Amino acid sequence: MADGKTQNNVTTLNRERLASWIVIFSIIAITILAGVSIATSQNVAGEAKAVLATVLPLFGTWVGTVLAYYFSKENFDAATRSVTELVGKVTAEQKLASIPAKDKMIARADMFVKTLPEDKIKLVETLDELEKTKKGSRIPILDDQGHPAYMVHRSMIDRYLADQARKTPPPDPAMLTFKNLLTDDPELGKWAKQSFAVIKEDSTLAEAKSAMERISGCQDVFVTKGGTESEPVIGWVTNVVIAENAKV
């Protein structure tokens, strides 16, 4: 790739040098021929007018040609870059629109989830289980009917446990539950409740992306049959899944 780019740069440089030398040589040749023609003419005034009438259009043509070459080349390159960027963006959106979310989602059977009630979800124990399963750093929390309730990122639990450890005296971390987190840090709990979107089973990844973008800070989309929170979760789409499938 580097060799090809270097070769293109050399070719462009040689082309520009050739164009410059042709222009310079032509101007010098025209000037010499015009001077010789005037100097050897018996009617200097008439010959000078004739030479000027012939030479000036040539100079104008050369200047116009050179300016057109360089300016049109820059404009063409800029236009090419813009079109390339636009095509890449359109293609990525089109690709997502052609992929059913259910084909790329993390199926319910493959998800690491915790189930309400909140006071039964021990934080340290949950982190240990998550580490053992090697299923990322996000924890969907569902109610007893499998409906989406919260989306918790590990960083949220780590932050809460760190805050509790600074208290005097600090509580036993092994006894802290998700209910404690919701009570002690309402803003964190509110974000966990509102940081996910829901789409229906026959949605595309483009629709998942759109739903995600409508919620500030959202990185997760649950999939249910009809696209509501009052239905069991059948899958889960993350921002990582969307990014991977948007590549062109």
N, C-alpha and C positions, 0 to 999 in steps of 0.2 A: 504494500500500500504506500509506504514511504517512498520507494523507488519510483512508482508511477507518478506520485505527486511531484517529485523532484524533476522527473522528465518533462512533465507538463509545464513546470515553471521555466525550465531551460528553453523549451519550444516557444513559449510566449515571449521570453526575453529576446531570442533570436529573431522572431517575427517583428518585434518592435524595432530592433536595431536595423533590420533590413528595410523596413518602411522609412525609418529616419534617414538612412543613407540614400535611398532612392529619391526622397524629397530634396535632400541637400544637393545631391548630384544634378538633379534636374534643374533646380534653381540656378546653380552655377553654370550649367551648360546653356540654359536659356539666356542668362546674362551675358555670357561670352559671345554667343552667336549674335545677340542683339547689338552688342558693342562693335563687333566686327562688321556687321551689316551696315551700321551707321557710319563707321569710320571709312569704309571703302565706297560709300555712296557719293555720287556727285551732287545729289540734291539732299543735303543733310536734313533740312527741316522737314521735307516731305517724307524722307525715309524714317526719321525719328517718330513722326506721327503714325506711320504705318506699323513700325515696330511696337510702339506703345499700344496701338489698337489690337495687336496680335498677342503681345506678352502679358498685358494686364489680365485678360480673361484666363490665361494659363495659370498665373499666380493665384487668382481667385479660385480657380478649380482645384489647385493643389491644396490651398489652405482649407477649403471646404471639405475636401476628401479626408485630410488628416483629422480635422476636428470631428467629422462625422464618424470616422473609424474609432477614435478613442472614446468619445462620449457615448456613442451607441453601444460600444462594448461594455462600458460600465453600467449603462442602463439595462442592457440585456442580462448581465450577471446578477444585478439586483433583482430584476424581475424573476429570473430563474430561481433564486433563493427563496423569494416570497411564495412562488408557486409550489416549490418543493415542500416548504413548511405547511402550506395550506393543504396540499394533497396528503401529507403525513397525518395531519390532524383529522381530516375527513375520513381517511382510511381507518384510523383507530376507532373513531366513533361508529363507522359502518361495521367494523369487525365486531365490536361489542354488541351492536344491535342484531347481529346474526347468530349470537350464541345464547341459547336458553340458560337461564340461571341454574336450573335444576341439573344441567349437565356438568357444571363446574362447582356447585356448592359443596360445602362439607355436610355430608348427610348426618341426620340426627344420631344414627348409630355410631358414628365416628367422632362425635363431639364430646369434649370433656365438659360436663355440666354439673351444677349443683342445684338442689331442689329446696324450695321454701318448706318450712318457715325460716325466717331470718335468724332466729336465735339458735337454730340447729346447725348453722354453717359456721364452724370454727375456722378462723382465718389461717392460723399457722398450719393446722391440719390440712386445709385446702391447698395451701401452697406446696406442702410436701407431696400431696397426691398429684398436683399438676406437674411437679418436677419429675415424678416417677413415670408419668404417662408420656412425657416429652411431646405434649400437644400445644406448644406455644405459650403465650403469656396472657391469654384472655380467658375469662371465665363467664360463660352465659349462665344466668340464674333463671330457672323456670319455676312456675308454680306447680302444684300437685297434679294439675291436668296437662302439663306440658306447654302451657302458654308462656310467651316471653315476659319476663318481669324486670330483669336488670341485665346490663352488660358491664362486667367488672374487669378492668385491666390490672395486671399484677402490680403495676406501679402505684395504683391507688391504695392497695393493701399495704405495700411497703411504706408508703408515705404515712398512712395512719399508724402503723405499728411503730414507726420511728418517732412520731409525735407522742405516742403513749409512753415510749421508753424514757422520754425526757421529764415525765412527771415525777413528783416526789410525794409518796413513794410510787414507783412504777407498778402498774397492774401486771398480773401474770399473763404474758402474751398467749400462752396455751389456752387460756380461758376466754379470750376475746372472740366475739362472734361478729357476724355481719350486722346483726342488730345493734351492737355497740357502735360499729362504724356509722350506721345511719343516724344514731342518736347523738353521738359526739361530734360528727361532722356532717350536718344537714346538707351543705352545699355539695359535698362529695357524693352523698347519697342521691341528691337531686340529679346530678350529672349522670350517675349510673342508671337512673330510671329513664332519662330522656336522650341518651347518647346513641340510640340505635333506631334504625328504620325497619319497616316491615313491607314486604312485597308478596304478590301472589305467586302461586306455583308456576304459572305459564309466562312469567316475566322474563325479559332478557337481561343480560349483564348491563346493557346501556340503561335500562330502567332502574336497575339496582344502583348504578352510579348516580343517576339523577336523584333518586330517593335519598341517597347518602349525602349528596351536596346540598339538599334542602335543610339539613340539620347541622348547625354549627358544631364542628369537632367530631362529627360522626365518622366512624371507621368500620361499622358493622351493620349488616342487614340480615334480618331473620326472614326466612321463607315459610309462609303458611299457605294453606290451600286457597283461601280467598283474599289473602293480603291484609288480614286484621290481627290485632293483638289478642283477640278472644278465641283464637284457634291454636291448636297444637303446632309447635315448630316442627317442620320436616327437613329443614336445612338452614345453612348459615353461609353468607357470603361476606368476605372481608375486603378491605381496601387492597390488600396484597393480592388476592385472587383477581380482582378487577385489573390491577396494574399489570399483572403477568399476562393476562389474556388480551390486553390492549396493545401489546407490542406488535409492530408490523415489520 
